[in-house]
Amino acid sequence: MSTAQGTVRRLIVYSLLFALVTIAAIGIAGLLERLLGVGSELVFGGTLDLARSLAFALIGGPLAAVLWLSVWRRLRDDAERASLAWGLYLAAMYTVALVVATSTLVGTAASLVDGDRQPGTFAAFVTWTLVWVWHRWMWRHPAKHPVRLQTVPAVAGSVFGLVVGAGGAVNALGTLFDTAIREVSESAIAGSPWEQLTVDGFIWAVAGAVIWWWHWYREGAKHLGTGLAAVALVVVGVMAAGLLMLGGLGTSLWVGLRIAFDGSAPAGEILRPLGAALASSLVGALVWTYHRQIAAGRSDGTRRASMLVMSGVGLIGAATGIGIIVNSVLAALVNPLASSDARSLLLGGISALVVGGPVWWLSWRPTAHVEPAEIAYPGRRVYLVTVFGLSAIVALITLLVIGFQLFAFGLASTSGASLIDEVRAPLGLLVATVLVFGYHFAVWRRDRSVIAAAGLAPDQRVGRVILVAGGQTTEIEQAIRATGASVSVWRSAEPAVELEPEAGAAPEPDAGSPGEAGARRPSPQAVVAALAGVAAKRVVIIAGPGDRVEVIHLAD
């Protein structure tokens, strides 16, 4: 009951602290805005805005300070530092402060470039930067830093910086490329000159690059081996960058094919998306190449996952191209007079197929021999099931749409539209999804027969480890995660065993907290060695007291 009460207490306390810190920051930023705007002609609102800022700052601020002091004193206890609520609060507030500080910094820089003084944006930047610095200090505190979710701020900051930097670079380069392709007078968007758009994008790119560099190198996100770091690397650095790169390449190829084979539209209209497409392909290629090399040097699971996600990205492009080609062919057959639209659609489908097909082929390698150990890899089976499962769902929905169109056409005989014209779009999608489903379902069945014939276990590695131990277990957790298993830690209430040093032997330094000097627990190597030869989805490892290591298999 005491554990449950402590969990609820922490949840309430840290939720209140998050709210109070946010309220106080808003109030202080409002007061600072008025202070910086004294003597200017800017209007900052009436007395209600001033009253809100005073209430938030003078009431919310002291309450936040009192609550934080109470929390900070409790963090002397190892159980408090190891609580999920403490790590979750720091990660959430650190990320929020970083996002707000970055956006207001960019707004301040853009306003200075434009000659438009905005004290409110600068006040928010100063306030939230101080909040970020404060929470970074707590995150890196040598004695009171969180034990759980300790690496989340570094991963979140690197992902945020990468997304912001890549987006800003795409906007800046896209505007430059677009201006170089077309006349300067045609490149203005919504009345904004191209120089302003380029500078704004450049500011975002620089800010994002600095944030990414700080968290990737200085905070150590590059060398993290946690599951969250691996997921962020594969999903954002490889898959999202691959989508950006292939999308830009496909659009660029489509524009080139239209210039060569489709003269029905003016050249200026055809070239309109080329600048953004070139920028997307260039930035996406740079980001993808770098993170693909990082993933190749990580664990075997991360390397395989990066190949599978690129196979999925290429498959999406190829299947989209097939569907568009079927759609355009049917459109040309139904209405030959509208051949220009069908030709543009056909060229778009060819572009998607030409770009996505080779990526899928090189990543999946359908003609290469696959070893039984590779076939038994869980990620491969998950990928196959996901692909043909989603394809089946899309095919079913598309089939229902085609049926609806057939019945609607039969009941509404007065419609002048052609039946093929009504169903050509869903029919093209149905053809693509049926092909994807049929191939991947056949591969999945073949893999099952190979696994059964070779006598391989469906999963030869431990999927999840529940570690029961006392004291500091960071090194043990990292060693277990290096095997590809996820780790959850349950803190033992038993005190660590104190061992007397042997005669003539110097006491070994302890990696734990100051209160655990001389504590003896199993080494990370001993814990990993205990997992050798274990094949189970979930296991419990009891580490300690002393050198004791016990592995317990859990039922599925």
N, C-alpha and C positions, 0 to 999 in steps of 0.2 A: 504493500500500500504506500510505503514511504517513497519508493521509486516512482510510482504513478503520480503521487503528489508533487514530487520534484520536477517531473516532466511537465506537468500542467503549469506549475509555477514558472518554470523557465519560459514556456511558450507565451504566457501572459506578459511576463516581465520584458522579454525581448521584443514582443510586438508593441508594447507601450513605448519602449525606448526608441524603436524605429519611427513610430509616429511622432513622438516628441522631438526627436532630432530633426525630422523633416519640417515640422511646424516651426521650430526655432530658427532653422536655416531660412525659411521663407520670410519670417518676420525680420530677421537681421538684414537680409538682402533688401527688403522694402525700405527699412530705415536708412541703410547705406545709400540706396538710390536717391532718397530725398536729400541726404547730406551732400552727395556729389553733384546734385542738380541745383544747389543753392545759387541764386543769381542768374540762372539761365531762364530762357523763355519757355522751357518745356513745361507741360502740364502733367502732373503726376497723379491726378485724381483728387477727390475731395477729402473731407474729414473721415469718411467711412474707411477709405483705404489706409489712412494714417492710423485710425483706431485699430484696424485689423493687424497692421504691422506691429503696433505697440503691444497688443494683446499676445500675439504670437511670440514676440521677442522677450517681453518682460514677464510673461507667465509661463509660456512653453519652455523658454530657455532655462530658468532656474529649476523647473521640474525635471527637465532632461538632465541637468547637471547632478541633481540629488540622486536620481535613479541610476545614473551612470556610476557615481561614486559607490553606491551600494553594490552594484554588479561587479565593479572592479575589485572591491575588497573580497568578494566571494570567490573570485578567480584564483585565489591562493590555493584553493582546493582542487586536487587533480580531477575529481568527478565533475566539477563545474567546467573546467577547461575541456574535458572530454565530451561534454554534452553536445548533442546535435544542434540545439538551439543557438549556442554561442557561435559555432562555425557558420550556421545558416544566416544569422544576423549580420556577422561581419562580411560575408560574401555578398549578401543582398545590398547592404548600405554602401559598401565599397564600390559595387558596380553602379548603383544609382548615382552616387556622387561623381564617379568618373564620367558617366554619360552626360549628366547635366553640366559638369564643368567643361567638358569638351565642346558641347553644343554652344554654350555661352561664350567660350573662348573664340570659336570660329565666328560667331555673330559679332563679337567685339572687333575682331580683326577685319571682318568684311565692312563693318561700319566705318572703321578708321580709313580703309582704302577708299570708300565712297565719300568720305568727308562728312558723314552723318554721325554726330555724337549721340550715343545711347548709354547714358549712365546706368539705366536699369539692367541692361545686359552685362555690363562690366561688374556691377554690384553682385549679381547672381554668380558670375564667374569667380570672384574673389571669395564669396561665402562658401560655395560648394567645393572650391579647391581646398580651402581650410578643412572642410569636413572630410575630404578624401585623404589629405595628409594625416589627419587625426586617426582615421580608421586604418590607414596603412601602418602607422606606428603601433597600433594595437595588434594588427595582424602579424607584424614582425617582432613583437615584444619577446625577449628571450625567455621570460618566465611565465607569461600569461597568454601566449598565443594559442589559438584553437588547435586541438588535436585532430578533430574530425573536420572534413571539408577544408583542410588547410591549404590545398592547392587550387581551390576553386577560384579565388580572386585572380591568380596569375593566368589561369586558362581563360576566364571570362574577359580579362583585360586584353589578352593577346587576340582573341577572336574579335572583340569589338574594334580594336585598332586595325585589324586586317580588313574587316568589312568596310569601315569608314575610309581607310586609305585607298582601297581598291575602288570604291564607289566614287571618291573624289577624283582619282586618276582617270577613271573612265569619262567622267563629265568634262574634265579639263582637256584631255586629249581628243575626246569626241568633238568638242567645240572647235579645237584647232584644226582637226582634220576636215571638219565640215566647212570651215571657213576657207581652207585651202582648195577644197573641191569646188565650192560654189562662190558666187560673188559675195562680198562683205554685206552688201545691202540685203541679200536674201538670207543671211545666216542669223539675223536678229530674231529672237524668240520672245513674243509677248512684250515687245518694246524694249528689251534689254539688249545692249550692245554686246558683241561677242567677247570683247575684252573683259567685261565684268563677269560673264559666265566662266571664262577661263580662269580668272583670278580666284573666284569663289571655289571652283573645283580644285584649284591648286592648294588653297588654304586647307580645305578638307583633307586632301591627299597628304600634305605635310603633317597635319595634326594626327591623322590616323597612323602614318608611318612612325612617328615618334612614340605614340602609345604602344604600338605593336612592338617596336624595338625595345622599349623599356621592359615590357612584360615578358617578351620572348627571350631576351638575353639577360637583363639585369635581375629579373625576378625568377629566372630559371625555368620558364615554361617549355623551352626547347628540349630540356633533358628530363621532363617528367615522364614517368612510366605508368601513371594511373590510368584507369579505364576511361575517365572523363577526358583526359588529355588525348588518348588515342582516338576516341570518338570525335573530338573537335578537330583533330588533325585530318581524319579521313573524311568527315562530313563537310567541313568548311574548306580546308586547305586543298583537298583532292577533288571531291565530288562537286561542290559549289563552283570552285574555280574551273573545273572541267566543263560544267554547264555553261559558264560565262564564255569560255574559250570557244567551245563548239558552236554556241549560239552566234557568236560574232563571225566565225568562219563560214557558217551556213548562210548567214545573211549577206556577207560579202560575196560569196559565190553566186547567190541568187541575183544580186545586183549586176554582177558581171555577165551572167547568162542573159539577163533581160536586156542589157546594153547590146549584146551580140545578136540575140535572136528575137527580141520583142521591140519593134519600133512603133508600137501603137501609142505609147505615152511619151511626153517630152522628157528629154534627158535629165533636166533638173529635178523632175518628180521622181524618176527612177533612182537618181543618186542621193536622194534625201536621207535614207537610212545608212548610207555607207560610212559616214564619219563615226557614228556611234558604234557601228559594227566593227570597224577596224580597231577602235580603242578597246572594245570589249575583248576582241581576240588577242590583242597584244598584252593587255593587263592580265587577262585570264591565263594566257600561256606562261607569263612570268611567275605568277602565283602558283600555278599548277606544277610547273617544273621544279620549283624550289621545294614545295611540300611533298611532291612525289619522291624526290631524293631522300628527304627526311624519313618518309614512311618506309622506304626500301631498307633503311638502316635500323629500323625498329624491330620489334618482335615479329615472329613468323605470322602470328595472327593479324597484326597490323598491316604487314606487307600484303597478305592475301586479301584482306578486306579492301585495301586500296585498289587492287586489281578488279575485284568484284564490283565495286561501285562504278569504276570506269566502264566496265562491261555493261552495267545497267544504263549508264549515261549514253553510251553508244547505241544500245538497243532502243532506247527511247527515240533517238534521232532517226534510226533506220526504220523503225515501225511507223513513226510519223510520216516519213517520206513515202513509204509504201501506201499508206492510207490516202495521202494527198494525191499521189499519182493515180490511184484508182478513181478518186473523186474527179480529177481533172479529165481523165479519159471519158468517163461517163458524161461529163458536162459537154465535151466536144461532140460526142455522139448525139446528144439530145438537141443541142442548139448550135449548129455550125456557125451561125451568124455572130455568136458571141465568142469567136475563137480567140480574141485577144485576152479576155479574162481567163479562159481555160489554159491558154499558153503560159500566162504568168503563174497560174496555179501549178501547172505541170513543172515549170522550172523551179518553183519552190520545193516541190516534192523531190525532184532530182537532186537539188542542193542538200536537202536534209539526208537523203539516202547516201549520197556520195561522202558526206562528212561523218555521219553516224555509223555507216556500215564498216569502214575500215577500223574505226576505234573499237567497235564490238568484236571484230574478227581478231585483232591483235591482242585484246585483253582476254577474251574467252578462249581463243585458239580451238575452234571446234574440230579441226582435223588432227590435232596433236594427240599423241598417246597420253592418257592420264593414268598415273600410278594409283594403285589401290589405296595407298595412304592419303593421297590427295582427294580421292573420291570420298573417303571416310571423314574428311574434314567437315566439322559441323557447319561452318560458314557457307560452304558450297551448297549443302542441302537446304539451309535456310534461304539462300539466294534463289535456288530453283523453285522452292515452294512459294516464295514470295512472288516471283515473276509469273509463274503459271496460275497462281491463285488470283493475283490482281488482274491478269489477262482474262481469266474466266469471269470475274465480276464485271469488267468493262464489256466483254462480249455479251453477257446476259442483259445488261442495261441497254446496249446498242440494239440487241435483237428486239427488246420491248419497244424501243423507239421506232424501229422499222415496222413492227406490227401495228403500232399506233398510226404511222403514216399510211400504211396500206388500208386500214379500216377507214381512216379519215378521207382518203382519196375515193374510196368506193362509196361512202355515204354522201360526200359532197361532189356529185358529178358535175356541178356547174362550174367547178374550178377550172381555169384555163391552163393550169400548170401541168407539166408532164409527171407521170408517176416516177420515172427514173430520176428526174430532176429533184423530186421531193426526198428520195431515199439515198441519193448518191453519196452525201456526206457521211451518214451513219453506216452505209454499206462499205465505204472505204475503210472506216475505222474497224468494222467487224472483220473484214478480210485480214487486216494487220494483226488484230488481237488473236484471231484464230490461228494464224501462222506462228505467232509467238507462243501461244499456249501449247500447240501441238508439238513444237520442237522441244520446249523445256520440260513438258510432261514426259516425253519419250526419253530424254536424258535422265530425268529423275528415276524413272522405272529401270533404266539400264544400270544406273548407279546402285540401286537397291539390289539388283541381281548380282552385281560384282561384289558388293559387301557381303552378301550371303554366301557366295561361292568361296570367297577368300577367308571367311570366318572372322571377319573384323568386327570389333565392338562398335556400336553406333557412336560412342564417344569415349575415346581413350584417355581423356584428360579430365581433371577436376574442374568443374565449372564454377563453383562457389565455395568459399571457405569461411566458416564462422570461427574466428579466433577468440579463444577464451584465455585471457592473460591479464596480469596486473602490471601497473606502471607504464612506462613508455614503450610502445611497440612499433614505432615508425619504421625502423629498419627491417623488422620481421614482415610488416605489411608490404613494404616495397619488394622484398625478396619473393613473397608469395605472388604478388601481381606480375612479377617478371615471368612466372610460369604460364601466364595467360588466364589465371583464375581471378575472380573478383573476391574482395575481402570485406567482411563485416566484423567489427571488434566488439566483444562483450567484456567489460572490465570485471576482473575478479576482485572479490572483497577480501581475499586472503592476502596477508602481508607477504612481501618478498622475503626469501630466505637469506639470512645474513650468514656468510661463511667467513671463518677466520682464515687469513692468509697463511700459507705454509711458511715454515721457518726459512728465512733467507730469501723469500720471494717478495717482490714488490707488489703492492696492491694494484689490481687492474683498474684503470679509469672506467667509470660508468657513464653510459650514454644517456641515462635517464635524467630525471629532475634532481635538483639538489637534495631533496628529501629522500632519495633512493641510493645514496652513496653506499657502495659495497653490495648492492642487491644483485643476486645471481638469477639469471633466467637463461633459457636455451638460446643459443646463437641462431641467427637467421639461416646459416647453412644447415644446422641440425634440423630445423623445422622443414626446410625444403627437402632435405634428404628423407624425412619421414613420409613425404608425399610421393616418393619414387615408386612407380608401379601401381599406384592407386588409380582405379578407374571408377569414378562415381560423379554424379551431378553435384551433390552437396556433401560436404564433410565438416565435422567439427574437430578443431585442433585445440587441445588443452596444453598450453605451454606454461610449465612451471607447476608448483614451486621448484626451484633448483633447476636441474637439467631434464626434468621430466617433459616428454613430448608424447602425447597420446592422440591418435587419429581415430575418429568414430565416423563410420559411414551412416548417412541418413537415408531413409527410404524415399523413393520418388513420390 
